[in-house]
């Protein structure tokens, strides 16, 4: 007798264990492997043809489009039991409905005993084998577990009575009931052991992934509330969650937008760091070790948790061959890494404010002369921002010495001391002489750390940069080495240091294309000085938190895997176990995501710079004047002829002719239309109005401009420009479609009218901010009859944005991040104020 099973790979171990005693031929196939290795599909279908029973647990994989039709043909002569999370998949079954429902009960309850009895039951019902079997035996849907405990506990009280936690910090571990019921807890056991060895209590809790009324299961959010909260206060200092489903997920809301909101509300109540490591469902350990990333796991195990605010996707488990199937296996050094980072985040929260040490790192463009590129950050004045943050830190009780009063004072100090890496005009001798050295690391001090890296890492660094502390290579001297010691640069402000990110891939002070290896080989490892700088900040200075300031540096772009990093990946090596906050541009989610995944950053998004209308200036105003004159005189042939020459001269003087592709024989009407288009493009372009300073909010006219830049797009939810255009008897669709066209009623181009509408929108916003809605007719000069409801909706949006600006939590989010109690601040900070209403925290 033969049974063929095609199931998800997570079911293979328990089926293999349970059926060893049955005495029949069993063929097991993983749906993931069939998808990854199409050649095995033919073997699986052949096995099904030769089977007495086909058992399937179906998913939504594309491979089923190829399998389903062939199974339907087989089902006419071979019994098929098809299960799946979606009951519609059950329709592929040819077994009686009651048999399918009962089989699902066995499999859902789980455990070796239930799976064993399920096959006995199926053999009797479908193959008429005279078997005795036990009915499905319910197992707890949730409970507390510990590898040393004799049993699972049905309540937190029972667990704590057995565990007897001490005064050490406590970590809550939330993991899958499936793993517990089917004895697939090797990864969880290893993580529990590592957390305890690093000085933490652990409360491991298993639960079903989603709330299902029919099954009687609760949501993970409800379970977390019971086990990890006491009187609405957290009994844990951090949480590790290994189930990718959202905390508040209901079986009926899977896939729905905003189904993460219940979980986010719970996280605000917990207000502790919540980590979600990766357990790969698609890769073996060997594939992970030799590959560049986790492409098949990203959507489920990395991206979904990010939508709920989880941090630090460190891989801790992957598949390992156990004969005919793969079983999930822990990665010990990754469990150690995760535990170390959890420990550091908790320590940060518990440390008194006046003892905390903070390291700020400015970025620099390594190939644009570090002397001129210190503190580069997209749309952010990073220098002034750090000066402001440091002042607020002093107010909050941090121990800083002679902190800079202004950004100018800070940058002047950095540059006067040459607290930067050597580059074109800054030799190492000048850095030493002017006081830019934060610390020296001897060869022996550096090697005591370097020797513990893997041979793969050490050989790769030494091949590129010589042996520690760095050696001359191909005539190029070692980078940032003075008197045989590695030089770490920066400015010391007591319990805070400000450093410029080390040189990424340069050596010496020459710049001839041969020195900047990073230009020619982006896979080159960082220098010894680069790694020594991050080690100094963590181990010698003792930073409790590291803050990269501005978008973006190069730590997150160092060589290594794209996600699910190993100990051979350089971002993982350099960041160590320091809690990492990153002040990042909210308008750059792709690169922000890279920082989150590759350098374990918690992003604190900063507000966008104020955007304002480009407008016309200088010679462009003369072109605009002549275009207006043409509209009034275009039927006067003589004046039109004269205007042609004046207009062409003005267009050339303003350098618009190249964009217009002006030709000598071009008709005047065509010249006018193209000129209107070019001017519309200039006048209606949104441009930056200065750089944003972190924590400093726009005021006065800048606030009006800021709110208008958010609301000018229809995607803001309130059609501000559209409403004003309607009140003028105009169509935004028509205006935007052809900005060079001229409106006969107003005698102005569509581009000019868009500029007018933009000005009216700003006047309307200002009215609402000043609380004087009674002057609409007077100020706008438009009839508001029939527009009351739409204007009220606009008013509510304006006032909502005003309130959000006033309650901006940028610096508070940063300081709360240093406390470790940061969830609410990070998730509420400046939402809807970036023009996209997006948060990447």
C-alpha positions in Angstrom: 0.0 0.0 0.0 1.4 3.4 -1.0 0.4 6.9 0.1 1.8 10.0 -1.6 1.8 13.3 0.4 2.2 16.7 -1.2 2.4 19.3 1.6 4.2 22.4 2.8 7.6 21.6 4.0 6.7 22.4 7.6 4.4 19.4 7.7 7.0 16.9 6.4 8.8 16.2 9.7 5.7 15.4 11.7 4.2 13.3 8.9 7.5 11.4 8.6 7.7 10.8 12.3 4.1 9.8 12.7 4.0 7.3 9.9 7.1 5.3 10.7 5.0 2.8 12.6 2.3 2.4 9.9 4.2 -0.1 7.7 3.2 1.2 4.3 5.1 3.0 1.6 5.1 6.7 2.0 6.3 9.3 -0.6 6.7 12.8 0.8 7.0 15.9 -1.4 7.3 19.5 -0.4 5.3 22.1 -2.3 8.2 24.6 -1.9 10.7 22.2 -3.4 8.4 21.4 -6.3 8.2 25.1 -6.9 11.9 25.6 -6.6 12.9 22.4 -8.5 10.3 21.9 -11.3 12.1 18.7 -12.3 10.7 17.0 -9.2 7.2 17.7 -10.2 7.2 14.8 -12.7 8.4 12.4 -10.0 5.6 13.6 -7.7 2.9 13.2 -10.2 4.2 9.7 -11.2 4.1 8.8 -7.5 0.5 10.0 -7.2 -0.4 7.8 -10.2 1.0 4.7 -8.5 -0.6 5.5 -5.1 -3.6 4.0 -3.3 -4.2 7.3 -1.5 -3.2 10.9 -2.2 -2.9 13.3 0.7 -2.5 17.1 0.0 -2.2 20.2 2.1 -2.6 22.9 -0.6 -1.4 26.5 -0.6 -1.6 29.3 -3.1 1.7 28.5 -4.8 1.7 28.9 -8.6 2.8 25.3 -9.0 -0.8 24.2 -8.2 -2.0 25.6 -11.5 -0.1 22.8 -13.1 -0.9 20.1 -10.6 -4.7 20.6 -10.2 -5.8 19.4 -13.6 -3.8 16.2 -13.4 -5.1 15.4 -9.9 -8.7 15.8 -11.1 -8.1 13.0 -13.6 -6.5 10.8 -11.0 -9.3 11.5 -8.5 -11.6 9.4 -10.6 -9.8 6.2 -9.6 -7.6 7.3 -6.5 -9.1 8.8 -3.3 -7.7 12.3 -2.7 -7.9 14.1 0.6 -7.0 17.8 0.0 -6.8 20.2 2.9 -5.6 23.8 3.1 -6.0 27.0 5.1 -8.6 28.1 2.5 -11.6 25.7 2.7 -12.1 26.3 -1.1 -9.0 24.1 -1.6 -10.9 21.2 0.0 -13.0 20.9 -3.2 -10.1 19.1 -4.9 -10.9 16.1 -2.5 -12.7 13.1 -3.9 -13.1 11.6 -0.4 -16.5 12.1 1.4 -16.9 15.5 3.0 -17.1 14.1 6.5 -13.7 12.3 6.0 -12.1 15.5 4.8 -13.5 17.5 7.8 -12.3 14.9 10.2 -8.8 14.7 8.6 -8.6 18.5 8.9 -9.4 18.3 12.7 -6.6 15.8 13.2 -4.1 17.9 11.3 -5.2 21.2 12.9 -4.9 19.9 16.4 -1.5 18.6 15.4 1.0 16.5 17.2 2.5 13.1 16.3 -0.4 11.2 17.9 -3.1 13.0 16.0 -1.2 12.7 12.6 -0.6 9.0 13.3 -4.3 8.4 14.0 -5.3 10.5 11.0 -3.6 8.1 8.6 -5.1 5.1 10.4 -8.5 6.7 10.0 -8.0 7.5 6.3 -6.8 4.0 5.6 -9.9 2.5 7.2 -12.4 4.9 5.7 -10.9 5.1 2.2 -8.9 1.9 1.7 -11.0 -0.4 3.9 -8.1 -1.4 6.1 -9.3 -2.8 9.4 -7.5 -0.4 11.7 -8.3 0.8 15.2 -7.7 4.5 15.7 -8.3 7.2 18.3 -10.5 10.2 17.4 -8.9 13.7 17.1 -7.4 14.7 20.5 -7.6 18.5 21.2 -4.4 20.1 22.3 -4.2 23.6 23.9 -4.4 26.5 21.5 -2.1 28.6 23.7 0.1 28.3 26.7 3.5 28.8 28.2 6.4 26.5 27.4 9.9 25.9 28.5 12.3 23.2 27.3 13.1 22.3 30.9 9.5 22.2 32.1 7.7 18.8 32.4 4.6 20.2 30.6 3.0 23.2 29.0 1.3 25.7 31.3 -2.3 27.0 30.7 -1.7 30.4 32.4 1.0 32.9 33.1 0.5 32.3 36.9 1.2 28.6 36.6 4.3 29.3 34.5 5.8 31.9 36.8 5.1 29.7 39.8 7.3 27.0 38.2 9.9 29.3 36.6 10.4 31.6 39.6 12.0 34.6 37.7 14.6 36.7 39.4 15.3 40.4 39.2 17.0 40.1 35.8 15.3 41.6 32.7 12.5 39.6 31.2 12.0 38.8 27.5 8.6 37.5 26.1 8.9 35.0 23.3 5.9 34.5 21.1 6.1 31.5 18.8 3.8 29.3 16.8 1.5 26.7 18.3 2.2 24.5 15.3 5.9 24.3 16.3 5.0 23.4 19.9 2.3 20.8 19.0 4.5 19.1 16.4 7.7 19.2 18.5 9.5 21.4 16.1 11.0 23.8 18.7 14.7 23.4 18.2 15.1 27.0 17.2 13.0 28.3 20.1 14.9 26.1 22.5 18.2 27.4 21.3 17.0 31.0 21.5 15.6 30.5 25.0 18.9 29.0 26.2 20.9 31.9 24.7 18.7 34.6 26.2 19.1 33.0 29.6 22.8 32.6 29.3 23.1 36.3 28.5 21.3 37.2 31.8 17.6 37.4 31.0 14.5 35.7 32.2 12.3 34.3 29.4 8.5 33.8 29.1 8.0 31.6 26.0 4.4 31.5 24.9 2.9 29.6 22.0 -0.4 30.4 20.3 -2.4 29.9 17.2 -1.6 32.5 14.5 -5.0 34.0 14.0 -8.3 34.5 15.8 -10.8 31.8 14.6 -14.2 31.7 16.3 -15.1 28.3 14.8 -11.9 26.8 16.1 -12.1 28.7 19.4 -8.7 30.3 19.0 -7.9 33.8 20.1 -5.7 36.4 18.3 -2.1 36.7 19.2 -2.8 40.2 20.5 -5.2 38.7 23.1 -2.7 36.1 24.1 0.1 38.7 24.4 -2.2 40.9 26.6 -2.8 38.0 29.0 0.8 36.8 29.3 2.9 39.9 28.8 0.8 42.6 30.4 -0.2 42.9 34.1 -2.7 45.5 35.1 -2.1 47.0 31.6 1.6 47.4 32.4 4.3 45.3 30.7 5.8 42.5 32.7 8.4 42.1 30.0 11.3 44.4 28.9 11.4 43.2 25.3 9.5 40.8 23.1 10.7 38.4 20.4 8.0 37.3 17.9 8.6 34.5 15.4 5.1 34.3 13.9 4.8 36.5 10.7 1.0 37.0 11.0 -0.1 40.3 12.4 -0.7 40.3 16.2 -4.4 41.1 15.8 -5.1 39.0 12.8 -8.5 37.4 12.4 -9.0 34.5 10.0 -11.6 36.6 8.1 -9.3 39.6 7.8 -6.2 38.0 6.4 -4.9 40.1 3.5 -7.1 43.1 4.3 -5.7 46.6 4.5 -5.1 48.0 8.1 -5.4 44.5 9.6 -2.3 45.4 11.5 -4.0 48.2 13.5 -5.0 46.0 16.5 -1.4 44.8 16.9 -0.1 48.3 16.7 -2.5 49.5 19.4 -1.2 46.6 21.6 2.4 47.5 20.9 1.7 51.0 22.1 0.5 49.6 25.4 3.6 47.3 25.7 5.9 50.1 24.6 9.0 47.8 24.6 11.3 46.8 21.7 9.7 44.0 19.6 12.0 41.9 17.5 11.0 39.6 14.7 13.8 37.3 13.6 13.6 35.3 10.5 12.9 31.6 10.4 13.4 30.6 6.7 10.6 28.5 5.3 12.2 28.1 1.9 16.0 27.8 2.3 18.3 25.1 3.7 21.2 26.2 5.9 23.6 25.5 3.1 21.6 27.6 0.6 21.5 30.4 3.1 25.2 30.3 3.9 26.2 30.2 0.2 23.5 32.5 -1.1 23.1 36.3 -1.3 19.8 36.7 0.5 16.3 35.3 1.2 14.3 36.2 -1.9 11.5 33.6 -1.2 11.2 34.6 2.4 11.2 38.4 2.2 7.5 39.0 1.6 6.3 36.7 4.5 9.1 36.8 7.0 10.6 40.3 6.5 8.2 42.7 4.8 5.0 41.8 6.7 6.5 42.3 10.1 7.8 45.7 9.0 4.2 46.8 8.5 3.6 46.2 12.2 6.7 47.9 13.3 8.9 44.9 14.2 12.7 45.5 14.1 15.9 43.6 13.4 15.3 40.8 10.9 18.1 38.5 12.0 17.8 35.0 10.7 17.9 32.4 13.5 16.7 29.2 11.7 16.7 27.4 8.3 16.2 23.9 7.0 18.6 21.1 7.6 18.4 17.7 6.0 17.0 14.9 8.1 16.9 12.0 5.6 14.0 12.4 3.2 12.9 15.8 4.5 14.3 19.0 5.9 13.7 20.1 9.5 14.0 23.6 10.8 17.3 24.0 12.6 18.8 26.8 14.7 21.7 28.9 13.6 23.6 29.1 16.9 25.7 32.2 16.2 22.6 34.1 14.9 20.7 33.2 18.0 23.6 34.5 20.0 23.6 37.7 17.9 19.9 38.3 18.4 20.1 37.7 22.2 23.0 40.1 22.4 21.1 42.9 20.7 18.0 42.3 22.8 20.2 42.5 25.9 21.7 45.8 24.8 18.3 47.4 24.0 17.0 46.4 27.4 20.2 47.8 29.1 19.7 51.1 27.2 16.2 51.5 28.7 17.3 50.6 32.2 20.4 52.7 32.4 20.1 56.1 34.2 19.9 59.0 31.7 23.0 60.7 33.1 25.1 57.5 32.6 24.0 56.8 29.0 26.6 57.2 26.2 25.5 58.3 22.8 27.5 58.2 19.5 26.5 60.4 16.6 27.8 59.6 13.1 27.7 62.0 10.2 27.9 60.8 6.7 30.3 61.9 4.0 30.6 61.2 0.3 33.9 59.3 0.2 34.6 60.3 -3.4 33.6 64.0 -3.3 36.3 65.1 -0.8 35.4 64.5 2.8 36.6 67.9 3.7 33.6 69.4 1.9 31.1 66.6 2.4 30.8 66.2 6.2 27.2 65.8 7.3 25.6 65.2 3.9 21.9 64.2 4.3 19.0 64.4 1.9 16.8 67.4 2.8 18.2 67.6 6.3 20.5 70.1 7.9 22.3 67.4 9.9 24.8 69.6 11.6 22.3 72.0 13.1 20.0 69.1 13.9 22.6 67.3 16.0 23.4 70.6 17.8 19.7 71.0 18.6 19.4 67.3 19.7 22.4 67.6 22.0 20.9 70.7 23.7 17.7 68.8 24.3 19.7 65.8 25.7 21.2 68.1 28.2 17.8 69.3 29.2 16.7 65.7 29.6 19.6 64.9 31.9 22.3 63.5 29.7 25.9 64.2 30.8 27.4 66.3 28.0 30.5 68.5 28.3 30.7 71.8 26.4 28.1 70.7 23.9 27.9 73.0 20.8 25.3 75.8 20.9 24.8 75.9 17.2 25.5 73.8 14.1 28.2 76.3 13.0 30.0 75.8 16.3 29.8 72.0 15.8 31.1 71.9 12.2 33.8 74.5 13.0 35.1 72.3 15.8 35.1 69.2 13.6 37.0 71.0 10.8 39.4 73.0 13.0 40.4 69.8 14.7 40.4 67.9 11.4 38.3 65.2 13.1 37.8 63.4 9.8 39.5 60.8 7.8 42.6 61.7 5.8 41.8 62.7 2.3 43.1 64.9 -0.5 44.3 67.9 1.5 44.2 66.4 5.0 47.2 64.1 5.8 47.2 62.0 9.0 49.9 64.2 10.5 47.6 67.2 10.4 44.7 65.3 12.0 47.0 64.3 14.9 48.5 67.8 15.2 45.1 69.6 15.3 43.5 67.3 17.9 41.1 65.3 15.6 42.1 62.0 17.2 39.4 60.5 19.4 41.5 57.4 20.2 44.4 55.3 19.0 44.1 51.5 18.7 47.3 49.6 18.8 47.8 46.6 16.6 47.5 44.3 19.6 44.2 45.9 20.8 42.7 45.7 17.3 43.9 42.1 16.7 42.3 40.9 20.0 39.0 41.6 18.3 40.0 40.9 14.7 41.3 37.4 15.4 37.8 36.3 16.4 36.3 37.0 13.0 35.9 34.1 10.6 38.8 33.2 8.3 36.7 34.2 5.3 36.4 37.8 6.7 39.9 38.1 7.9 41.4 36.9 4.6 39.2 39.2 2.5 40.1 42.3 4.5 43.8 41.5 4.6 43.9 40.8 0.9 42.5 44.3 0.2 44.2 46.3 2.9 47.1 44.3 4.2 47.5 42.8 7.7 46.4 44.8 10.8 46.7 47.7 11.3 47.0 48.1 7.6 50.0 47.8 5.2 51.2 49.5 2.0 49.6 47.8 -1.0 50.7 48.5 -4.5 52.5 51.6 -3.5 49.5 53.0 -1.5 50.1 53.6 2.2 47.8 52.2 4.8 44.7 54.2 5.6 44.5 56.1 8.9 47.5 54.6 10.5 49.9 56.8 12.6 53.0 55.5 14.4 51.8 51.9 13.8 48.4 52.6 15.5 44.9 52.9 13.9 43.5 56.4 14.3 39.8 56.9 15.3 38.6 60.5 14.7 35.9 62.5 16.3 34.9 65.1 18.9 34.4 64.1 22.5 31.6 65.8 24.4 31.7 63.7 27.6 29.0 61.0 27.4 28.5 61.8 23.7 30.9 61.7 20.8 30.4 63.0 17.3 32.2 61.2 14.5 32.3 61.4 10.7 31.8 58.0 9.1 35.2 56.4 8.4 36.6 56.1 4.9 34.8 53.4 3.0 37.4 52.2 0.6 40.2 54.7 0.2 43.8 54.7 1.3 46.3 57.5 1.7 45.7 61.1 0.6 46.1 60.6 -3.1 43.1 60.5 -5.4 44.1 59.1 -8.7 41.5 56.4 -9.4 43.7 53.7 -8.1 43.3 54.6 -4.4 39.5 54.7 -4.4 39.0 50.9 -4.7 35.3 51.3 -3.9 34.8 53.1 -7.3 36.0 50.0 -9.2 35.0 47.2 -6.9 31.9 47.8 -4.7 32.4 44.3 -3.2 35.7 45.4 -1.6 35.6 45.1 2.2 35.9 48.1 4.6 39.3 49.1 5.8 40.8 48.1 9.2 40.2 51.7 10.4 36.5 51.5 9.4 35.9 48.4 11.5 38.1 49.6 14.3 36.0 52.8 14.5 32.8 50.9 15.1 34.5 48.6 17.6 35.9 51.6 19.5 32.4 53.1 19.8 30.9 49.9 21.1 33.7 48.4 23.2 36.0 51.2 24.3 33.8 54.3 24.4 30.9 52.0 25.5 28.1 53.6 23.4 24.7 52.6 24.6 23.1 53.7 21.3 24.5 54.7 18.0 22.7 57.3 15.8 23.4 57.8 12.1 22.2 61.2 11.1 20.8 61.8 7.7 20.1 59.9 4.5 22.3 58.0 3.8 25.6 56.5 4.9 27.4 53.5 3.7 27.3 51.0 6.6 24.1 49.5 5.2 25.7 49.1 1.8 28.8 47.2 2.9 29.3 43.8 1.2 27.2 40.9 2.4 23.8 39.3 1.9 20.8 41.5 1.1 18.8 40.3 4.1 19.2 37.6 6.6 22.9 38.5 7.2 25.5 36.1 8.4 28.6 36.7 10.6 30.5 37.1 7.3 28.5 40.2 6.3 30.2 43.5 7.0 27.2 45.5 8.2 26.5 42.8 10.8 30.2 42.8 11.9 30.4 46.6 12.2 27.2 47.3 14.0 27.9 44.6 16.5 25.3 44.7 19.3 24.8 48.5 19.6 21.2 49.6 19.4 21.0 51.6 16.2 18.8 54.6 15.6 18.8 56.2 12.1 17.4 59.7 11.5 16.1 59.2 8.0 14.3 61.0 5.2 10.6 59.8 5.2 10.5 60.3 1.5 13.1 57.5 0.7 11.5 54.2 1.8 13.6 51.9 -0.5 16.9 52.9 1.0 15.4 53.2 4.5 14.3 49.6 4.1 17.9 48.6 3.3 19.1 50.3 6.5 16.5 48.5 8.5 17.3 45.1 7.1 21.1 45.3 6.7 22.2 47.4 9.6 19.3 46.6 12.0 18.4 50.3 12.2 15.3 51.7 13.9 14.3 54.6 11.6 13.2 57.9 13.1 11.8 59.6 10.0 12.3 63.3 9.8 9.8 65.8 8.4 10.2 66.9 4.8 11.7 70.3 3.9 9.2 73.0 3.1 8.3 73.0 -0.6 7.3 76.2 -2.4 6.2 77.2 -5.9 9.1 77.8 -8.2 7.6 81.0 -9.7 9.1 83.2 -12.4 12.1 85.5 -12.1 14.4 87.8 -14.0 14.2 87.3 -17.8 11.3 84.8 -17.4 9.1 87.6 -16.1 9.7 89.6 -19.4 8.7 86.5 -21.4 5.5 86.2 -19.3 4.7 89.9 -19.8 5.1 89.7 -23.5 2.9 86.6 -23.6 0.2 88.5 -21.7 0.5 91.4 -24.2 0.1 89.0 -27.1 -3.2 87.7 -25.8 -4.6 91.2 -25.8 -3.1 92.2 -29.2 -3.1 88.9 -31.2 -5.8 90.2 -33.6 -3.7 93.3 -34.4 -1.5 92.0 -37.2 1.0 94.8 -37.0 1.5 94.6 -33.2 1.6 90.8 -33.5 4.4 91.0 -36.0 6.4 93.3 -33.7 5.7 91.1 -30.6 7.1 88.1 -32.5 10.5 89.6 -32.6 10.4 90.9 -29.0 9.1 87.5 -27.8 11.8 85.5 -29.6 14.5 87.8 -28.3 13.2 87.5 -24.7 13.0 83.7 -25.1 16.6 83.5 -26.2 17.7 85.8 -23.4 16.1 83.6 -20.8 17.5 80.4 -22.3 14.1 78.9 -23.0 14.7 78.4 -26.7 16.6 75.1 -26.3 13.8 73.5 -24.3 11.2 74.8 -26.8 13.3 73.7 -29.8 12.7 77.1 -31.3 12.9 77.2 -35.1 13.2 80.3 -37.4 10.1 79.4 -39.4 7.9 78.4 -36.5 4.5 80.0 -36.5 3.8 82.6 -33.8 1.0 80.7 -32.3 3.3 77.7 -31.9 5.9 79.9 -30.3 3.4 81.2 -27.9 2.1 77.8 -26.9 5.5 76.3 -26.4 6.6 79.4 -24.3 3.5 79.0 -22.1 4.4 75.3 -21.6 8.0 76.1 -20.6 6.9 78.9 -18.2 4.2 76.7 -16.7 6.8 74.0 -16.0 9.0 76.5 -14.2 6.3 78.4 -12.3 4.4 75.3 -11.1 7.4 73.2 -10.1 7.7 72.6 -6.3 11.2 73.4 -5.0 12.9 73.1 -1.7 12.8 76.1 0.6 15.9 75.5 2.7 16.8 72.3 4.7 14.7 70.8 7.5 16.2 71.0 11.0 15.3 68.0 13.1 12.7 69.0 15.7 12.4 72.6 14.4 8.9 73.0 13.0 7.8 75.3 10.1 6.2 78.6 11.3 4.2 81.4 9.6 4.2 81.4 5.8 6.5 78.4 5.8 3.8 76.4 7.7 1.2 77.5 5.1 3.6 76.4 2.3 4.2 73.1 4.0 0.5 72.2 4.4 -0.2 73.4 0.9 2.5 71.1 -0.5 0.9 68.1 1.3 -2.6 69.0 0.1 -2.0 70.1 -3.4 -2.2 66.5 -4.7 -5.5 64.7 -5.0 -4.0 61.8 -3.2 -4.1 63.8 0.1 -7.8 62.8 0.4 -9.1 66.4 0.1 -9.2 67.9 -3.4 -8.0 71.4 -2.4 -6.9 72.6 -5.8 -9.8 70.9 -7.4 -12.3 72.7 -5.2 -10.8 76.1 -5.8 -10.6 75.4 -9.6 -14.3 74.5 -9.5 -15.2 77.7 -7.8 -13.4 79.5 -10.6 -15.4 77.5 -13.2 -12.3 75.6 -14.2 -11.4 71.9 -14.5 -8.1 70.7 -12.9 -8.0 67.8 -15.4 -8.0 70.2 -18.3 -5.6 72.6 -16.7 -3.0 69.9 -16.0 -3.5 68.2 -19.4 -2.3 71.2 -21.5 -0.6 73.9 -19.4 0.3 75.9 -22.5 -3.3 76.3 -23.7 -4.9 79.7 -23.1 -8.3 80.0 -21.3 -10.5 82.4 -23.3 -12.6 83.5 -20.2 -9.5 84.6 -18.2 -7.2 85.4 -21.1 -4.4 83.5 -19.3 -2.6 80.2 -19.9 -3.5 77.1 -17.9 -0.1 77.3 -16.3 -0.8 80.9 -15.1 -4.2 79.8 -13.8 -2.6 76.9 -11.9 -0.2 79.4 -10.3 -3.2 81.6 -9.4 -5.1 78.6 -7.9 -2.0 77.7 -5.8 -1.9 81.2 -4.4 -5.7 81.0 -3.6 -5.1 77.6 -1.9 -2.5 79.2 0.4 -4.7 82.1 1.2 -7.5 79.6 2.1 -5.1 77.6 4.4 -4.0 80.8 6.1 -7.6 81.8 6.7 -8.3 78.5 8.5 -5.0 78.6 10.5 -6.0 82.1 11.7 -9.5 80.9 12.6 -11.2 83.4 10.4 -13.5 81.5 8.1 -16.0 84.4 7.8 -13.8 86.2 5.3 -13.8 83.6 2.6 -15.7 85.7 0.0 -13.7 88.8 0.8 -10.2 87.1 0.7 -10.7 84.6 -2.1 -12.9 86.8 -4.2 -14.9 83.7 -5.1 -18.4 82.6 -4.5 -18.6 79.8 -1.9 -22.2 79.0 -2.5 -22.7 75.2 -2.8 -19.2 74.5 -1.7 -19.7 74.6 2.1 -19.3 70.8 2.6 -16.2 70.5 0.6 -14.6 73.6 2.2 -15.5 72.2 5.6 -13.7 69.0 4.8 -10.7 71.0 3.6 -10.8 73.0 6.9 -10.8 69.8 8.9 -7.8 68.5 7.0 -5.9 71.8 7.4 -6.5 71.9 11.1 -5.6 68.2 11.4 -2.2 68.8 9.7 -1.7 71.9 11.9 -2.3 69.8 15.0 0.1 67.1 13.7 2.8 69.7 13.1 2.4 71.2 16.6 2.5 67.7 18.1 5.5 66.6 16.0 7.4 64.0 18.0 10.7 64.0 16.1 13.1 64.7 19.0 10.8 63.0 21.5 10.8 59.9 19.3 14.6 60.0 19.2 14.9 60.4 23.0 12.3 57.7 23.7 14.2 55.5 21.3 17.2 55.9 23.6 15.0 54.9 26.5 13.9 51.7 24.7 10.3 52.7 25.4 9.8 54.1 21.9 7.0 52.4 20.1 4.2 54.9 20.4 6.4 57.9 19.7 7.9 56.3 16.6 4.6 55.1 15.2 2.8 58.4 15.6 5.7 60.8 14.8 4.9 63.1 11.9 2.6 60.8 10.0 0.9 62.6 7.1 3.4 65.4 7.2 5.9 64.1 4.7 3.7 64.5 1.6 3.2 60.7 1.6 1.8 60.0 5.0 4.3 57.1 5.4 6.1 55.7 8.4 9.0 53.3 8.1 9.5 52.8 11.8 
